[in-house]
């Protein structure tokens, strides 16, 4: 029988504008992992394996030298924008499979200013070439020099054409997430904007303005994952948070079958990952209280409402009309500020989501605390493609 798995400690750096802080990957790792170890109340020599995520070339082995040199296996992970969640997934697998009692998951990134390109490195085959072909096939669109805003912007346009959402729905999501981040000391941005500010910001790719797009960021986050025996032996049950379900999916032919931008940006991946993770956790979306959702662009948040089952297909914008995804609504989505305002250092994002949800379920989120939160859901997607969905609940 598989072991129950728990997050026993989390830590992260403040997410920063690229180049605004003089630090390197080992500095990031030392800060994030040090905080996670302190949170767990254990020393690094209790960690038996480590999975370290980075999309831009950081080697996990070297990044962890300043934390400690204990001779444990350290594996570097890269899986698009879902890199951090993939490191967490592997850490959980090691514990759940009985291969280790205590495993570290780390995510980190130093990024360049400006929009993301189509891939990492100089290969002619990019990680999103299938997605770009699906987006442009049969349509009068040329590939923009910044293809990510274009892909998600076109998904938003498709939703407006098919289902009647409007630019104001997407603007509200940007407004909401910036408002949430005001109370997050780890967020890259902590400024509150008016809805008019969001609507009238620089247009990046219609309908997405700058304040509806995640920025490039530097930062790191970490989680310590342990099994039930380790938790019991160290008396950590009152602070441990169970990873009750966790699943990762990749594309199927359906992602590209009908040249739908909504499909190409991961709707099916999300739907399948969410269904599997919630089935493992034995919960439904109606049981969930708080969600950290991959809002790389506001259009993706709205579309993901539907993929997660929060609204029927074509009705995600009704949740915006009802203000159902903020404090006082049915769910609180992205209390951290999400990628749009907290920032998006690719390798760190998934583990920052894990940290936020751990704090929420412990009741340690301060002014952004979701009252009575008992079940939390994490959604982290990277085109190319990988989608991770995890379900968390308190250990007891």
C-alpha positions in Angstrom: 0.0 0.0 0.0 1.3 3.5 -0.9 2.4 5.7 2.0 0.6 8.9 2.9 2.7 11.9 2.1 3.0 15.2 3.8 4.5 18.7 3.4 6.3 19.3 6.7 8.1 22.5 5.8 8.0 25.2 3.2 10.0 28.3 2.4 10.5 30.8 -0.3 12.3 34.0 -1.2 10.6 37.2 -2.2 10.0 37.1 -6.0 12.0 39.9 -7.6 12.2 41.8 -10.9 15.1 40.2 -12.8 18.4 41.8 -12.0 17.1 43.8 -9.0 18.9 41.7 -6.5 22.6 40.6 -6.6 22.2 36.9 -6.1 23.0 33.6 -7.7 21.3 30.2 -7.6 23.1 29.0 -4.5 22.0 32.1 -2.7 18.4 31.5 -3.7 18.6 27.8 -2.7 20.1 28.6 0.7 17.4 31.1 1.5 14.4 29.0 0.4 15.6 25.7 1.7 16.9 27.2 4.9 13.4 28.6 5.6 11.8 25.2 4.7 14.1 23.3 7.1 13.4 25.8 9.9 9.7 25.5 9.2 9.9 21.7 9.5 12.2 21.9 12.5 14.7 19.4 11.0 18.4 19.6 9.9 19.4 19.1 6.3 21.1 15.8 7.2 17.6 14.2 7.7 16.8 14.8 4.0 17.5 11.6 2.0 16.9 12.8 -1.6 16.5 16.1 -3.4 14.8 17.2 -6.6 15.7 20.7 -7.8 13.9 22.4 -10.6 15.1 25.0 -13.1 14.3 25.8 -16.7 17.3 28.0 -17.4 20.2 25.9 -16.6 20.8 25.9 -12.9 22.2 22.6 -11.7 20.5 21.4 -8.5 23.7 19.8 -7.2 25.6 23.0 -7.3 22.7 25.1 -6.0 22.5 23.0 -2.9 26.2 23.1 -1.9 25.7 26.1 0.3 22.8 24.3 2.1 24.9 21.2 2.8 27.1 18.5 1.2 25.6 15.3 2.6 26.2 13.0 -0.4 22.5 12.4 -1.1 21.2 11.9 -4.6 20.2 15.3 -6.1 18.3 15.3 -9.5 17.8 18.5 -11.6 14.3 18.7 -13.1 13.1 20.7 -16.1 9.4 20.6 -17.2 8.4 23.9 -18.6 6.4 26.2 -16.3 5.4 23.1 -14.3 9.0 22.5 -13.3 8.5 23.2 -9.6 5.4 21.0 -9.3 7.2 18.3 -11.2 10.0 18.4 -8.6 7.3 18.1 -5.9 5.6 15.2 -7.7 8.9 13.3 -7.9 9.6 14.0 -4.2 6.2 12.7 -3.3 6.7 9.6 -5.5 9.9 8.7 -3.7 8.2 9.0 -0.3 5.0 7.4 -1.4 6.8 4.5 -2.9 8.8 3.8 0.2 12.2 4.8 -1.3 12.8 7.6 1.2 11.3 9.0 4.4 12.2 12.7 3.8 12.8 14.4 0.5 13.4 18.0 -0.6 11.7 19.7 -3.6 13.3 22.9 -4.7 12.5 25.3 -7.6 14.5 28.3 -8.6 15.0 30.7 -11.5 16.9 33.7 -12.7 15.3 35.2 -15.8 15.9 37.8 -18.4 13.7 40.9 -18.7 11.0 40.9 -21.3 8.5 38.3 -22.7 9.3 34.6 -23.0 10.3 33.3 -26.4 9.1 30.1 -27.9 11.5 27.8 -26.1 14.8 27.4 -24.3 18.0 27.0 -26.2 18.8 27.2 -30.0 17.0 24.1 -31.3 14.8 24.5 -34.3 12.3 22.3 -32.6 10.8 24.4 -29.8 8.7 23.1 -26.9 5.6 24.7 -28.3 5.8 24.1 -32.0 2.7 21.9 -32.1 0.8 24.5 -30.1 1.8 27.3 -32.5 0.7 25.3 -35.5 -2.6 24.6 -33.9 -3.1 28.3 -33.1 -2.4 29.5 -36.7 -3.8 26.7 -38.8 -6.6 28.0 -40.9 -6.5 31.4 -39.3 -5.1 34.7 -40.6 -2.5 35.0 -37.7 1.2 35.3 -37.9 3.2 34.1 -35.0 4.1 37.1 -32.8 7.6 37.7 -31.5 6.2 37.1 -28.0 4.1 34.0 -28.7 3.0 33.3 -25.1 0.7 36.3 -24.8 -0.5 35.7 -28.3 -1.5 32.1 -27.6 -3.3 32.9 -24.4 -4.8 36.1 -25.8 -6.2 34.0 -28.7 -7.7 31.6 -26.3 -9.4 34.5 -24.6 -10.7 35.7 -28.0 -12.0 32.2 -28.8 -13.9 32.1 -25.5 -15.4 35.6 -26.3 -16.5 34.4 -29.8 -17.9 31.1 -28.6 -19.4 31.9 -25.2 -19.8 35.6 -24.8 -17.1 36.6 -22.3 -15.8 40.1 -22.6 -12.5 42.0 -22.1 -13.9 43.2 -18.8 -14.1 39.7 -17.4 -10.4 39.2 -18.0 -9.6 42.7 -16.6 -11.4 41.9 -13.4 -9.3 38.8 -12.9 -6.1 40.9 -13.3 -7.6 43.5 -10.8 -8.5 40.7 -8.3 -5.1 39.1 -8.3 -3.2 42.4 -7.9 -5.6 43.3 -5.0 -4.8 39.9 -3.3 -1.1 40.4 -3.6 -1.2 43.6 -1.5 -1.1 41.3 1.6 1.7 39.0 0.3 5.2 40.1 1.4 6.7 37.6 -1.0 5.0 39.0 -4.1 6.9 40.9 -6.8 4.2 43.5 -6.9 2.1 44.7 -3.9 0.3 47.5 -5.6 -3.4 47.8 -5.8 -4.9 49.1 -9.0 -8.3 50.2 -10.0 -10.3 48.3 -12.6 -9.8 51.2 -15.0 -6.0 51.0 -14.4 -6.1 47.4 -15.5 -8.3 48.0 -18.5 -6.2 51.0 -19.7 -2.7 49.5 -19.1 -0.5 48.9 -22.2 -2.1 46.4 -24.5 0.2 43.3 -24.8 -2.1 41.2 -27.0 -5.8 42.0 -27.2 -7.6 41.5 -24.9 -4.7 41.2 -22.5 -3.2 44.3 -21.0 0.1 44.4 -19.2 -1.6 44.2 -15.8 -3.2 40.9 -16.9 0.1 39.2 -17.7 2.6 37.5 -15.4 6.0 39.2 -15.3 9.4 37.5 -15.6 10.9 37.0 -12.1 13.8 35.8 -10.1 13.2 33.7 -7.0 13.1 30.3 -5.3 10.8 28.1 -3.2 11.1 24.8 -1.5 9.1 22.1 0.3 10.1 19.2 2.5 8.0 16.1 1.9 7.9 13.2 4.4 6.0 10.0 5.0 3.7 9.2 7.8 6.3 7.4 10.0 8.7 10.4 9.8 5.9 12.8 10.7 4.9 10.6 13.7 8.5 10.1 14.9 9.1 13.9 14.9 5.8 15.0 16.3 4.9 17.0 13.2 1.3 16.0 12.9 -0.2 19.3 14.0 1.6 21.3 11.3 1.9 18.7 8.5 -0.2 19.1 5.4 -1.1 16.0 3.4 -0.7 15.9 -0.3 -3.9 13.9 -0.7 -3.8 13.7 -4.5 -1.3 14.7 -7.1 -1.3 14.1 -10.9 0.6 15.3 -13.9 -0.6 15.0 -17.5 0.8 15.8 -20.9 -0.9 16.5 -24.2 -3.0 14.1 -26.2 -3.9 14.5 -29.9 -7.1 16.3 -28.7 -5.0 19.3 -27.8 -4.4 19.9 -31.5 -7.3 18.2 -33.2 -9.7 21.1 -34.0 -7.2 24.1 -34.1 -8.7 25.4 -30.9 -6.5 27.9 -28.9 -8.3 26.9 -25.7 -7.4 23.3 -26.3 -3.8 24.1 -27.3 -3.1 26.0 -24.1 -3.9 23.0 -21.9 -7.6 22.7 -21.3 -7.6 18.9 -21.7 -4.4 18.5 -19.7 -5.9 20.4 -16.8 -9.3 18.6 -17.0 -7.6 15.2 -16.8 -5.1 16.1 -14.1 -7.8 17.7 -11.9 -10.1 14.7 -12.3 -7.3 12.2 -11.4 -6.0 14.3 -8.4 -9.4 14.8 -6.9 -10.3 11.2 -7.4 -7.2 10.1 -5.5 -8.0 12.6 -2.8 -11.6 11.5 -2.7 -12.9 15.1 -3.0 -14.9 17.1 -5.6 -14.3 20.7 -6.6 -17.2 21.6 -4.4 -15.1 20.5 -1.4 -12.3 22.9 -2.2 -12.0 26.2 -0.4 -8.8 27.8 -1.8 -7.1 27.5 -5.1 -3.6 28.5 -6.4 -4.2 28.6 -10.2 -1.7 29.1 -13.0 -2.8 32.5 -14.1 0.1 33.2 -16.5 -2.5 35.4 -18.2 -5.9 36.4 -17.0 -7.5 34.5 -19.9 -6.0 31.3 -18.6 -7.5 31.7 -15.2 -11.0 32.1 -16.6 -10.6 29.1 -19.0 -9.2 27.0 -16.1 -12.3 27.6 -14.0 -14.1 25.5 -16.5 -11.4 22.8 -16.8 -11.3 22.4 -13.1 -15.1 22.0 -13.0 -15.7 25.2 -11.1 -18.1 26.2 -13.9 -19.6 24.4 -16.9 -17.8 24.8 -20.2 -18.6 28.2 -21.6 -19.6 29.7 -18.3 -16.4 30.6 -16.5 -17.1 34.3 -17.0 -20.3 33.9 -14.9 -18.0 33.2 -11.9 -16.5 36.7 -12.5 -20.0 38.2 -12.7 -20.8 36.6 -9.3 -17.4 37.5 -7.8 -17.2 33.8 -6.9 -13.4 33.5 -6.9 -12.4 36.1 -4.3 -12.9 36.6 -0.6 -16.6 36.3 0.2 -17.2 34.1 -2.8 -17.5 30.3 -3.3 -13.7 29.9 -3.7 -10.7 32.2 -3.1 -8.5 31.8 -6.2 -4.9 33.0 -6.0 -4.9 34.6 -2.5 -1.1 35.0 -3.1 -1.7 37.3 -6.0 -1.1 34.5 -8.5 1.5 34.6 -11.2 0.1 37.9 -12.5 1.2 39.8 -9.3 3.3 37.5 -7.2 5.6 36.8 -10.1 6.6 33.8 -12.2 10.1 32.5 -11.9 9.4 29.4 -13.9 11.2 26.8 -11.8 9.9 28.2 -8.5 6.2 28.8 -9.3 4.8 25.4 -8.5 6.6 25.2 -5.1 5.5 28.8 -4.3 1.9 27.6 -4.8 2.6 24.7 -2.5 4.0 27.1 0.2 0.9 29.4 -0.1 -1.5 26.6 0.3 0.4 25.0 3.2 0.2 28.4 5.0 -3.5 28.7 4.2 -4.3 25.2 5.6 -2.3 25.9 8.7 -4.0 29.3 9.2 -0.7 31.1 8.9 -1.5 33.3 5.9 -2.0 36.5 7.8 -4.1 39.2 6.2 -4.7 37.0 3.1 -6.0 34.0 5.2 -9.0 32.2 3.7 -11.3 31.7 6.7 -11.9 28.0 7.5 -9.8 26.6 4.7 -9.7 22.8 4.9 -9.1 21.6 1.3 -6.8 23.3 -1.2 -6.1 22.8 -4.8 -3.0 23.7 -6.8 -2.9 24.0 -10.6 0.4 24.5 -12.4 0.8 24.2 -16.2 3.6 24.6 -18.7 3.1 24.4 -22.4 5.1 21.8 -24.1 3.2 20.4 -22.2 2.8 19.4 -18.5 -0.1 20.1 -16.2 0.2 19.3 -12.4 -2.8 19.4 -10.1 -2.4 18.7 -6.4 -5.0 18.5 -3.6 -3.9 19.3 0.0 -5.6 19.0 3.4 -4.4 19.2 7.0 -2.9 16.0 8.4 -5.5 15.8 11.1 
